[in-house]
Amino acid sequence: MLPQHSNYKKYEKSLYQERSGYFGERALDYPLKKIQFPHFVTHHTRLEVNHVNFQMDTNLWTPRYNLIIEAKDYTGHISLRDGFNQIVQQKEVAGQKVTNVYDDPVLQVEEQKLQLELWLETQGLPVLPIETLVVMTNPRVILNATQNSIYQEKVIPLSKLSSKLREINQHYNHEHLTLAETRRLASFVASQHQPWKPDVFHRLGLGPGEIRRGVRCPSCRTLPMKWERLRFECSECGLRSADAYIGALKEFFLLYGDQITNRQFRWWTGVESPRTANAMLKRAKLIKVGDNKKTFYRLSYDYENDFNDFTTNKKPAGKFKKHAGIF
Ligand SMILES: [Zn+2]
């Protein structure tokens, strides 16, 4: 896709936002382990209600209430202003001030609450009081919220999570469920997790004509690189690479799903020779399915681990939990 295109920005931003959630989610592990009251935790659960998917980073299930925690790994100065329904991030990148605007995470988590209530109701499950919280997990973030606003109450730095959890816990005295019932509820929710599928076109309202094809330079991100003398060459920075097409395969996967044919590969990357295309697909270690004219290759990427080079924030050490579950 074309970096200058406004939709590209939108696409990149949306990827950044989702990934920022993953980084953040992981940072919650430690404070959640220290909780003293009985509870169960589910991570990264994506549920479907009325044909619409919604995803929650982290849920705390207790006999008295449920808590949805949305984790964000944003850096820089974060401003949360009443009435704007967005957050503004200001940070320095390579000595330059950059301003980004993201969706309001409080609005996001409140929306998740409504959807979870609806989902629980639809499933005939007990609907306990649901609390919501946004946790900024990056220790370098500077939070700035309107005084006495919902943001001051709902958006907290990671360091305050433990005390905030104790505070919320004290609010609820009535046990709606036994501990065994709570465990069954959390376990059922985790079992209903729907794997992520690419739906970038749908989510961003992109038309197929708005996407630019080609292999992007892994170094300066210029698009497209030129296929010359068995290498992709960047006209901007001069980088030559035989493997640069791997990124193009990942972009294809995000946009079109998990299958690609030789013809589609050539259309997408600009490589003209079917034989060369075959060799590349083989070298990418993709699983070949079918034979002759109906051959396609299976693209199998891990959304959480294989797209680190797509966004600017760095991945912390350690493995992500792949599926929703109770820990
Ligand atoms: Zn380049």
Residues whose N, C-alpha, C, O or C-beta is under 5 A from the ligand:
A	BS01	ZN	C217 S219 C220 R221 T222 C234 E236 C237 G238 L239
